[in-house]
Amino acid sequence: MYMNFNVPAEPEHIVGTVEFAHPRAAGSDYIALDLDVSGELVTAVGNMGDVREGERISAYGEYVDHPKYGRQFKVDIFERLLPSDAESIRKYLGSGVIRGIGQSLAAKIVAAFGDKTVEILENDPMQLAAIKGITPEFAKSVGEEFHNNMGLRKVMNFFSKYSIDHRVISAAWKAYGNDLIRAVTDNPYCMCEPGIDLKFDDAERIASDLNFPPNSEERAYAGIIDALRRGVEEFGHCCIPESRLC
């Protein structure tokens, strides 16, 4: 039997343009950004790597009060938003968001594909090899990096109807990256793994929606581990009578 339990509250969500990216420590992905969010300047902090000034991002997390810096938006998971017109695309690519593409090459790409540039990058990046100076190998790497930057949109859309805690989604994204949806489709209970720690009851809801077999070994394994974990939480040990475990 699949069981429905209370689901966590939705994370807070902001969309803004990066006005200023504060310097970050060498080798660290942790950064503070000043975002223009509907005319209000919001400081967003978190592991957002090389997000640059002028980029527009969508971020999920929560507002916190820092003892020194005041109110900040703590980002758990974020995505870069795609530009839609040719000029915005040129500026976006020219910002260095994709390694190896500077302003000059960005201008050539947009001159070749115009408003369809994003569609080409997402669905058929090998077309870039038709541009002088771009090899098939480089075209392939551009496509892969583009998907790494933008794949989160599909992940958030996939999980939106399940109301999964955004911290769990963030941990799963870090573990599986662009393979996350495929991994969950193959085995919804993979998100119960240590380090991701989706509650078994939440995995049940996803499994039910995906028509995952209720007599699968994956479900049995995750269920046993969940029962043992609950035993530890309730009794302080995992010695559980077989009848209770079943």
C-alpha positions as CSV (number, residue, x, y, z in Angstrom):
1,M,0.0,0.0,0.0
2,Y,1.3,3.5,-0.9
3,M,0.7,5.9,1.9
4,N,0.3,9.7,1.8
5,F,1.7,11.9,4.6
6,N,2.0,15.6,5.1
7,V,4.5,17.2,2.8
8,P,7.0,20.0,3.6
9,A,6.3,23.6,3.0
10,E,7.3,25.1,-0.3
11,P,10.7,26.8,-0.3
12,E,10.9,30.5,-0.9
13,H,11.6,31.5,-4.4
14,I,13.2,34.6,-5.9
15,V,14.1,35.7,-9.5
16,G,16.6,38.5,-10.0
17,T,19.4,40.0,-12.1
18,V,22.9,39.9,-10.7
19,E,23.9,43.6,-10.0
20,F,27.2,42.8,-8.3
21,A,29.1,39.5,-7.6
22,H,31.2,39.9,-4.4
23,P,34.7,38.4,-4.6
24,R,34.9,34.8,-3.5
25,A,37.7,32.7,-2.1
26,A,39.9,30.9,-4.6
27,G,38.7,27.4,-5.3
28,S,35.4,28.0,-3.5
29,D,31.9,27.9,-5.1
30,Y,30.4,30.0,-2.2
31,I,29.6,33.5,-3.3
32,A,27.5,36.5,-2.3
33,L,25.4,38.2,-5.0
34,D,23.5,41.4,-5.0
35,L,20.3,40.7,-6.9
36,D,17.8,43.1,-8.3
37,V,14.5,41.4,-7.4
38,S,11.6,43.4,-8.8
39,G,13.5,46.6,-8.0
40,E,14.6,45.5,-4.5
41,L,18.3,44.7,-3.8
42,V,18.6,41.3,-2.2
43,T,21.8,39.7,-1.1
44,A,21.8,36.0,-2.0
45,V,24.5,33.7,-0.6
46,G,25.3,30.0,-1.4
47,N,27.3,27.7,-3.6
48,M,26.6,29.3,-7.0
49,G,30.1,29.0,-8.5
50,D,30.9,31.4,-11.3
51,V,27.6,33.3,-11.6
52,R,28.4,36.6,-13.2
53,E,27.1,40.2,-13.2
54,G,24.3,40.6,-15.7
55,E,23.0,37.1,-15.4
56,R,19.4,36.4,-14.4
57,I,18.8,33.6,-11.9
58,S,16.0,31.8,-10.3
59,A,16.8,30.7,-6.7
60,Y,15.1,28.5,-4.1
61,G,15.9,28.8,-0.4
62,E,15.0,30.9,2.6
63,Y,15.6,34.3,4.1
64,V,17.9,34.3,7.1
65,D,19.3,37.0,9.4
66,H,23.1,37.1,9.5
67,P,24.5,38.5,12.8
68,K,27.0,40.7,10.8
69,Y,25.5,41.2,7.3
70,G,21.8,41.3,8.1
71,R,19.0,39.8,6.1
72,Q,20.2,37.5,3.3
73,F,18.6,34.9,1.0
74,K,20.3,31.6,1.7
75,V,20.3,29.7,-1.7
76,D,19.9,25.9,-1.6
77,I,19.4,25.4,-5.3
78,F,19.4,27.7,-8.3
79,E,19.2,27.9,-12.0
80,R,20.4,30.3,-14.7
81,L,17.5,31.7,-16.7
82,L,17.8,31.6,-20.5
83,P,17.8,34.8,-22.4
84,S,15.3,34.9,-25.3
85,D,16.4,37.6,-27.8
86,A,19.6,37.6,-29.9
87,E,21.2,40.6,-28.1
88,S,20.5,39.1,-24.7
89,I,21.9,35.8,-25.8
90,R,25.0,37.5,-27.2
91,K,25.6,39.2,-23.9
92,Y,24.9,36.0,-21.9
93,L,27.4,33.9,-24.0
94,G,29.9,36.7,-24.0
95,S,30.0,36.9,-20.3
96,G,32.1,33.8,-20.1
97,V,29.4,31.6,-18.7
98,I,30.5,28.8,-21.0
99,R,34.3,28.1,-21.0
100,G,36.0,28.9,-24.3
101,I,33.3,31.3,-25.5
102,G,34.2,35.0,-25.2
103,Q,32.5,38.1,-26.7
104,S,34.0,37.6,-30.2
105,L,32.9,34.0,-30.5
106,A,29.5,34.7,-28.9
107,A,28.9,37.3,-31.6
108,K,29.7,34.8,-34.3
109,I,27.4,32.2,-32.9
110,V,24.5,34.6,-32.5
111,A,25.1,36.0,-36.0
112,A,24.8,32.5,-37.3
113,F,21.7,31.3,-35.4
114,G,20.0,34.5,-34.1
115,D,17.1,34.0,-31.7
116,K,17.4,30.2,-32.3
117,T,20.9,30.1,-30.6
118,V,19.6,28.7,-27.3
119,E,17.5,26.1,-29.1
120,I,20.7,25.0,-31.0
121,L,22.8,24.9,-27.8
122,E,20.2,22.7,-26.1
123,N,19.1,20.4,-28.9
124,D,21.8,20.3,-31.6
125,P,25.1,21.8,-30.4
126,M,27.0,20.0,-33.2
127,Q,25.7,22.7,-35.6
128,L,28.2,25.0,-33.9
129,A,30.9,23.2,-35.8
130,A,29.8,24.9,-39.0
131,I,31.2,28.2,-37.6
132,K,34.8,28.9,-38.5
133,G,37.1,28.3,-35.5
134,I,34.8,25.8,-33.7
135,T,35.8,22.1,-33.9
136,P,33.3,19.2,-33.4
137,E,35.0,18.4,-30.1
138,F,34.5,22.0,-28.9
139,A,30.9,22.0,-30.1
140,K,30.2,18.9,-28.1
141,S,31.8,20.3,-24.9
142,V,29.8,23.5,-25.3
143,G,26.6,21.5,-25.5
144,E,27.5,19.4,-22.4
145,E,28.4,22.5,-20.4
146,F,25.2,24.2,-21.5
147,H,23.1,21.3,-20.3
148,N,25.0,21.2,-17.0
149,N,24.2,24.9,-16.4
150,M,20.5,24.6,-17.5
151,G,19.5,21.0,-16.6
152,L,18.2,22.1,-13.2
153,R,15.1,23.6,-14.8
154,K,13.9,20.2,-15.9
155,V,14.6,18.8,-12.4
156,M,12.6,21.5,-10.6
157,N,9.7,21.0,-13.0
158,F,9.9,17.2,-12.5
159,F,9.7,17.4,-8.7
160,S,7.3,20.4,-8.5
161,K,4.2,18.3,-8.2
162,Y,5.6,16.2,-5.4
163,S,6.3,19.0,-2.9
164,I,9.7,17.5,-2.0
165,D,11.8,19.5,0.4
166,H,14.2,21.7,-1.7
167,R,17.1,20.7,0.5
168,V,16.6,17.0,-0.5
169,I,16.4,18.0,-4.2
170,S,19.6,20.0,-3.8
171,A,21.4,17.0,-2.3
172,A,20.0,14.7,-5.0
173,W,21.1,17.1,-7.7
174,K,24.6,17.2,-6.3
175,A,24.7,13.4,-6.3
176,Y,23.3,12.7,-9.7
177,G,23.4,16.0,-11.7
178,N,21.7,15.8,-15.1
179,D,21.1,12.0,-14.6
180,L,18.8,12.7,-11.6
181,I,15.5,12.3,-13.5
182,R,16.6,9.2,-15.2
183,A,17.8,7.7,-11.9
184,V,14.6,8.5,-10.1
185,T,12.5,7.1,-13.0
186,D,14.6,3.9,-12.8
187,N,14.3,3.7,-9.0
188,P,12.4,6.3,-7.0
189,Y,13.9,4.9,-3.8
190,C,17.4,5.9,-4.8
191,M,16.7,9.2,-3.2
192,C,16.4,7.5,0.2
193,E,20.1,6.9,0.1
194,P,22.3,8.4,2.9
195,G,23.3,11.9,2.0
196,I,20.0,12.6,0.1
197,D,17.8,11.2,2.8
198,L,14.3,11.5,1.2
199,K,11.7,10.1,3.6
200,F,10.5,6.6,2.5
201,D,6.9,7.9,2.6
202,D,7.8,10.6,0.1
203,A,9.5,8.1,-2.2
204,E,6.3,6.1,-2.0
205,R,4.3,9.0,-3.5
206,I,6.8,9.4,-6.4
207,A,6.8,5.6,-7.0
208,S,3.1,5.5,-7.0
209,D,2.9,8.3,-9.5
210,L,5.5,6.6,-11.8
211,N,3.6,3.2,-11.5
212,F,6.8,1.7,-10.0
213,P,6.2,-2.0,-9.1
214,P,5.2,-2.2,-5.4
215,N,6.8,-5.7,-5.1
216,S,10.2,-4.5,-6.4
217,E,13.4,-5.4,-4.6
218,E,14.3,-1.6,-4.6
219,R,11.1,-0.8,-2.6
220,A,11.7,-3.8,-0.2
221,Y,15.3,-2.7,0.4
222,A,14.4,0.9,1.1
223,G,11.5,-0.1,3.3
224,I,13.7,-2.4,5.4
225,I,16.3,0.3,5.9
226,D,13.6,2.9,6.8
227,A,12.1,0.5,9.3
228,L,15.5,-0.1,10.9
229,R,16.2,3.6,11.0
230,R,12.8,4.3,12.7
231,G,13.7,1.6,15.2
232,V,16.9,3.3,16.1
233,E,15.1,6.6,16.5
234,E,12.3,5.1,18.7
235,F,14.2,2.5,20.7
236,G,17.9,3.5,20.3
237,H,18.8,0.3,18.5
238,C,17.8,-1.7,15.3
239,C,16.9,-5.0,17.0
240,I,13.3,-5.3,15.7
241,P,11.1,-8.4,15.9
242,E,10.6,-10.0,12.5
243,S,6.8,-9.6,12.8
244,R,7.1,-5.9,13.5
245,L,9.6,-5.4,10.7
246,C,7.2,-7.2,8.2
